[in-house]
Amino acid sequence: MSRTAQKPPKDRSRGKIVFVGVLFALAIMGLWARAYYVQVIKGPEYAKMANRQYWVAETVSGKRGQILDRNGLLLAKTITTQSVYVRPHEMVDRWAVASQLGKILGRNPQAVAASLDPKKRFVWVDRKISDAQAQAIREENMPGVYLDAENSRQYPQGHMAGQLLGFVNVDGQGIEGLEKSFNDYLAPSSAKYIVQKDAAGNRLSSSEKGDAESFDGQDLRLTIDAQVQLALEEALARSVLKSRSKTGMGLVVDIPSGDILAWGNYPLFNPNVVKKTAGEWKNRLAVDIFEPGSTLKPIMVAAALQENICTPTTKYFCENGKWKVGGKRIKDTHDYDKLTVSEIIRYSSNIGSAKIGLALGAPALHRYFEQVGLVRPVGLPLPGESAGLVRPPGQWTQIDLANAAFGQGVGVTMLQMAEAYLCLANDGVRRPLRLTCTSEPPTGEQRVFSTEVSRSVMAMLEEVVQMDGTGTRARIDGVRVAGKTGTAQKASPTGGYGGDYIASFFAIFPADNPRYLVVMMVDEPQGGHYGGVIVAPEVRAIGVQLLTASGMLSEPKEAIVRSQSSAPKYVAAVQKYETIAVSTENMPNFSGVTVRQAVEVLVGQGIVPKISGHGVVIEKQKPLPGEKWPADKRCQLWLRQDPS
Amino acid sequence: MAQTGQGLWALVLMFVLAIILGLSLVWVNIERVDSAYALKSLERTYQDKQDQHSKLLIERQYLLAPATLRERAEKAGLHSPRREQIRMIE
């Protein structure tokens, strides 16, 4: 029997370990190689791609600045509103979306559906919708329908000073009025920041962005006073509607500062609804040129007095109402014989004015027109302000000079005329009008007339109102008012003058201590065209409000007399209580006591009584006198008209 | 041998430190993103409140507008005082 010796199995474990080790080493090297490739060779490229995915540029911008009146009342402000847009290719059911949107936005669903063309990638459905509509759309959660925040300019005072404020376009850029001229001042700034976003595209907050409010535009404070503005606009509306005029405009100026307190154009314009208006945003006060008519006579007379051509008492023969100059006839409304210079202003004689003007001469008259600011724009920050239309004196014929002396044949803006009158009211010193509020005193003043001359002219203007002049309807009891009427014929498109007029009235309140200048004009009034009849009463109404508000209007004598004479009608023979005996526990007896006394006592106990009936005297009460003070603080008083 | 042991311990310690630092970095990043989300949410809320405040301010100004007040006052039978009805208190 042979035994075969078995060889022990060969130990391959070492080889295996080496093999595995090599495999691992290769794998690790592969990974390192890959890592090297990704990190080093392709690293910058991939980093760029990652940055594109995780970092995004975001523009941060503020809001347009506010516009305020002189007392801080808000005239214009930008707010955020929502706009709705659709990505038609993301919609599931076009008709369902159109139907829902139409219902929420109050639009015809078929029209909405027609606008949602599936071939388009983006469609605006409606801009600047209400918060309620935006919320309804959000709740519907329709695929493909999105909301986007947009800025919207709001004018909370509605039509107040609409033409002056102007408006902005859909991108928030001012395109009319002060919104346009102060666009750079009001416009917000913006900056771009890099912010991180997540996989869903949500942008994360970044500390670098800073405060969005720091990008807001600057606020603009105007010299306008909303209360005065309202008074002017209401008076203007009454005047235009009563006289059936085409348009009207007015201005109120604070004489000591030159601040414009009110700026009115009629028809009114509401900048909140620009699309629904048709050209009413035209700022006629600054843009429209008109022939001032008789309102120019005081300027001409001041120039003549300054040049010593005449004195207030110099008499001129007024040709009994008809006079021919250079073959053209000049007429007065009445057949005046001889009038002093004061009377020429008081009765508004064209012939007398023409004679003074001819004596003064074209170069001198033009020079004064220039000095009071009638041949160049006033210089307020407004778009398209007119420079007036006054030809060089070398081109004036004799009839041109005569016409210019009573305000025909020259074109001016209302602003220019207001500044000229401001010069007269300011002791002959030309003071620039101001539209933006500043605490600094007026600058750029220039003397045009001497104090004596301007006061002489002011005295003449006072006679127009206070004596038997053309402006008597502007009188206010207890206050001296200076004013001048204007009734200018309008040039006809076919040449010469037609049958249309411009009626105006300029007033200074009070004449002895000029504080307010009020100017108003209506264009093409029907059924009467005299400024002293159509416009003066409304200017007076504004004057009354201004003087009342500023405490400059004393109680009229006749009113005191009237109230005294009618006193028994209103005075009740009330029970004379020095003081009402008030107990801490029981109700006092209010019978026969005035309402004021009773209410004072009750309010002192924390009770606001319910009052029934008419009159000023308490007739009966509940709880009754002597009862406990009501725990529920309820009390009723009955009044009686006359004392029993 | 002792030096080899110390070196090994140093290596292990560095490895552990690296892991801790790495994890800390991840934790800080997660916290940063969480804070950014929270901050963004607060910013949005603040902006919404600001917008609402602006709208309420507009509404208030509209209600206090002289024209609106006058219209409502006239409906209530009120009117501007006449001269003789005004008493100036000095």
Contacts between the chains, C-beta under 8 A, distances in Angstrom:
chain1	res1	chain2	res2	distance
A	73	B	61	7.0
A	73	B	64	7.8
A	73	B	65	8.0
A	74	B	57	7.0
A	74	B	58	7.4
A	74	B	61	4.3
A	77	B	54	6.6
A	77	B	57	7.0
A	77	B	58	6.0
A	77	B	61	7.9
A	78	B	54	7.8
A	79	B	51	6.6
A	79	B	54	4.5
A	79	B	55	5.5
A	79	B	58	6.2
A	80	B	47	8.0
A	80	B	51	4.5
A	80	B	54	7.3
A	131	B	55	7.3
A	154	B	58	5.0
A	156	B	58	5.0
A	156	B	59	7.8
A	156	B	61	3.8
A	156	B	62	4.3
A	156	B	65	6.2
A	157	B	61	7.3
A	157	B	62	7.7
A	157	B	65	4.8
A	157	B	66	7.6
A	157	B	67	6.9
A	158	B	62	7.6
A	158	B	65	6.7
A	158	B	67	6.3
A	158	B	68	8.0
A	159	B	67	7.8
A	160	B	65	7.1
A	160	B	66	7.7
A	160	B	67	6.5
A	196	B	33	7.9
A	196	B	36	6.9
A	198	B	33	7.4
A	202	B	37	7.7
A	202	B	40	7.4
A	203	B	40	7.0
A	204	B	33	6.7
A	204	B	36	3.7
A	204	B	37	6.6
A	204	B	39	7.9
A	204	B	40	5.8
A	205	B	36	4.9
A	205	B	37	7.9
A	205	B	39	3.8
A	205	B	40	4.3
A	205	B	43	5.8
A	206	B	36	7.6
A	212	B	47	7.7
A	226	B	65	7.6
A	226	B	66	5.2
A	227	B	66	5.6
A	229	B	66	7.8
A	230	B	66	4.3
A	230	B	67	5.8
A	230	B	70	6.9
A	544	B	83	7.4
A	545	B	80	7.3
A	548	B	81	7.8
A	548	B	83	6.5
A	548	B	86	6.3
A	551	B	88	5.2
A	553	B	83	5.9
A	555	B	83	5.9
A	555	B	84	5.5
A	555	B	86	7.7
A	556	B	83	5.9
A	556	B	84	6.9
A	559	B	82	7.7
A	559	B	83	6.2
A	559	B	84	3.8
A	560	B	84	7.2
A	562	B	84	7.7
A	563	B	84	6.1
